[in-house]
Amino acid sequence: MFKSRRKGGKSISCERIRQELLSAYIDGELSSEERELVEAHLSECEECARDLRTLRRTVELLGELPTLRVPRSFAIPVPAAKSITRLSRAYAFLRVATALAVLLLAIVWAGDVLFIGRAPSAPPPTVVLELEAERGVPFATGMVREKAVPPPVPAAPPTRERVSAAKPTTPQPVPQREFTRPWLGPGALRWIEIVLLFVTIVLSLTTVMVRRRTKSFRGE
Amino acid sequence: MDEKQLIAAAKRGDVEAFNGLIIAYQDMAYNLAYRILGDPDAAADATQEAFISAFRAVRRFRGGSFKAWLLRIITNVCYDRFRRQKRRPTTPLEALYSIPDRKEDPESFALRQELNRAIQAGIQTLPYDQRVTLVLSDVQGLSYKEIAQITGSSLGTVKSRLSRARAKLRDWLLEHEELLPERYRL
């Protein structure tokens, strides 16, 4: 199997000939140097020559395979094309809408868990609050929420946040305004989350359905 | 209209123009799908699905070889089906569907059907990438460069896949010589 032959200082193994070169040799895809090497080897090695014959025959047979007649025309009827176009537009839109809904839900939920959940009762986790206030993170989250919630209700009952902000336990100068908004209570936020979750689920189900309909079209 | 004009019109949403392209390529597309999947019905479904995908995506076609672009879509669709049908047995080819060569006598037509069955069974034993490369090269007659474009691989990869596929198919045919009509034995 691994016998190697020498000619003019160059050696080449049967294995390399068979595995790498013969196939490309049949197609005329070897460099002239490689071709000479192969031809020299073939003139001496009966086994590799037989390998070439059977390989070439295999390629010939593949070329003789009958062509199949198409069972039907695959042309797309005009009305079907219109609905395909509509569906694929709807799909593109729904995909973006679903992604946005998921993103929004994630932001609201993350804000909820990170900040509202930490609103201090007693004693407050002062260090964490200080750090967050310095980074301005709660303020940014507050801005996102502002878009999604109804206008402030002036006479809302004091929430946990409000109580905590009214009695600051640390003498730091940064005001904790975000936690004082009465309309941003956990109740309202919970509702926003539920509505968003619902919207997300409906959107993703519709997207999947539209996707399946675009794929399931089978012509006439 | 020539191909370029048809493509330009199809990109503007002209279905009739796109159908012109379908008519031109459906034989090639269907035969490629059949050789890869080994099942006439699955091949028809895959071809239809691929043309619809192509219709939806033709706006994004950026020039180059339309044939390569289309065949790439077809091999992708076939790959999805190939993964799903792996365990299902394939149905044999109906002689009815294939086109006899001009002036071919019934006997040699029948022999070619037999050849087809044997070789298709051998092709089916190849791993997917080798199978696609072999069909594109030796059944469809495409160049290494075109195959590299369609399969998204390098010339070297095409070369070595083709080499392995041919050798494997040859070995299979030698092992199953009784399946081949005498005229076609290796």
HADDOCK unambig.tbl for C-alpha pairs under 7 A between the chains (distance, minus, plus):
assign (segid A and resid 19 and name CA) (segid B and resid 163 and name CA) 6.66 0.50 0.50
assign (segid A and resid 20 and name CA) (segid B and resid 160 and name CA) 6.62 0.50 0.50
assign (segid A and resid 20 and name CA) (segid B and resid 163 and name CA) 6.63 0.50 0.50
assign (segid A and resid 23 and name CA) (segid B and resid 163 and name CA) 5.07 0.50 0.50
assign (segid A and resid 24 and name CA) (segid B and resid 159 and name CA) 6.82 0.50 0.50
assign (segid A and resid 54 and name CA) (segid B and resid 170 and name CA) 6.85 0.50 0.50
assign (segid A and resid 54 and name CA) (segid B and resid 186 and name CA) 5.60 0.50 0.50
assign (segid A and resid 55 and name CA) (segid B and resid 166 and name CA) 6.76 0.50 0.50
assign (segid A and resid 55 and name CA) (segid B and resid 167 and name CA) 6.68 0.50 0.50
assign (segid A and resid 55 and name CA) (segid B and resid 170 and name CA) 6.19 0.50 0.50
assign (segid A and resid 57 and name CA) (segid B and resid 186 and name CA) 6.00 0.50 0.50
assign (segid A and resid 58 and name CA) (segid B and resid 170 and name CA) 5.89 0.50 0.50
assign (segid A and resid 59 and name CA) (segid B and resid 138 and name CA) 6.18 0.50 0.50
assign (segid A and resid 62 and name CA) (segid B and resid 138 and name CA) 5.85 0.50 0.50
assign (segid A and resid 62 and name CA) (segid B and resid 139 and name CA) 5.59 0.50 0.50
assign (segid A and resid 63 and name CA) (segid B and resid 138 and name CA) 5.97 0.50 0.50
assign (segid A and resid 63 and name CA) (segid B and resid 139 and name CA) 5.30 0.50 0.50
assign (segid A and resid 65 and name CA) (segid B and resid 112 and name CA) 6.91 0.50 0.50
assign (segid A and resid 65 and name CA) (segid B and resid 116 and name CA) 5.74 0.50 0.50
assign (segid A and resid 66 and name CA) (segid B and resid 98 and name CA) 6.36 0.50 0.50
assign (segid A and resid 66 and name CA) (segid B and resid 99 and name CA) 6.77 0.50 0.50
assign (segid A and resid 66 and name CA) (segid B and resid 112 and name CA) 6.74 0.50 0.50
assign (segid A and resid 66 and name CA) (segid B and resid 116 and name CA) 6.93 0.50 0.50
assign (segid A and resid 67 and name CA) (segid B and resid 31 and name CA) 6.78 0.50 0.50
assign (segid A and resid 67 and name CA) (segid B and resid 98 and name CA) 5.77 0.50 0.50
assign (segid A and resid 67 and name CA) (segid B and resid 99 and name CA) 5.90 0.50 0.50
assign (segid A and resid 68 and name CA) (segid B and resid 31 and name CA) 6.07 0.50 0.50
assign (segid A and resid 68 and name CA) (segid B and resid 97 and name CA) 5.66 0.50 0.50
assign (segid A and resid 68 and name CA) (segid B and resid 98 and name CA) 4.00 0.50 0.50
assign (segid A and resid 68 and name CA) (segid B and resid 99 and name CA) 5.90 0.50 0.50
assign (segid A and resid 69 and name CA) (segid B and resid 27 and name CA) 6.96 0.50 0.50
assign (segid A and resid 69 and name CA) (segid B and resid 97 and name CA) 5.13 0.50 0.50
assign (segid A and resid 69 and name CA) (segid B and resid 98 and name CA) 4.98 0.50 0.50
assign (segid A and resid 69 and name CA) (segid B and resid 99 and name CA) 5.72 0.50 0.50
assign (segid A and resid 70 and name CA) (segid B and resid 27 and name CA) 6.10 0.50 0.50
assign (segid A and resid 70 and name CA) (segid B and resid 30 and name CA) 6.51 0.50 0.50
assign (segid A and resid 71 and name CA) (segid B and resid 97 and name CA) 6.92 0.50 0.50
assign (segid A and resid 74 and name CA) (segid B and resid 22 and name CA) 6.80 0.50 0.50
assign (segid A and resid 74 and name CA) (segid B and resid 26 and name CA) 6.89 0.50 0.50
assign (segid A and resid 74 and name CA) (segid B and resid 48 and name CA) 5.84 0.50 0.50
assign (segid A and resid 75 and name CA) (segid B and resid 19 and name CA) 5.06 0.50 0.50
assign (segid A and resid 75 and name CA) (segid B and resid 22 and name CA) 5.98 0.50 0.50
assign (segid A and resid 75 and name CA) (segid B and resid 23 and name CA) 6.81 0.50 0.50
assign (segid A and resid 76 and name CA) (segid B and resid 19 and name CA) 6.41 0.50 0.50
assign (segid A and resid 78 and name CA) (segid B and resid 15 and name CA) 6.38 0.50 0.50
assign (segid A and resid 81 and name CA) (segid B and resid 15 and name CA) 6.71 0.50 0.50
assign (segid A and resid 85 and name CA) (segid B and resid 56 and name CA) 6.88 0.50 0.50
assign (segid A and resid 215 and name CA) (segid B and resid 49 and name CA) 6.94 0.50 0.50
assign (segid A and resid 218 and name CA) (segid B and resid 45 and name CA) 6.77 0.50 0.50
assign (segid A and resid 218 and name CA) (segid B and resid 48 and name CA) 6.18 0.50 0.50
assign (segid A and resid 218 and name CA) (segid B and resid 49 and name CA) 6.85 0.50 0.50
assign (segid A and resid 219 and name CA) (segid B and resid 48 and name CA) 6.75 0.50 0.50
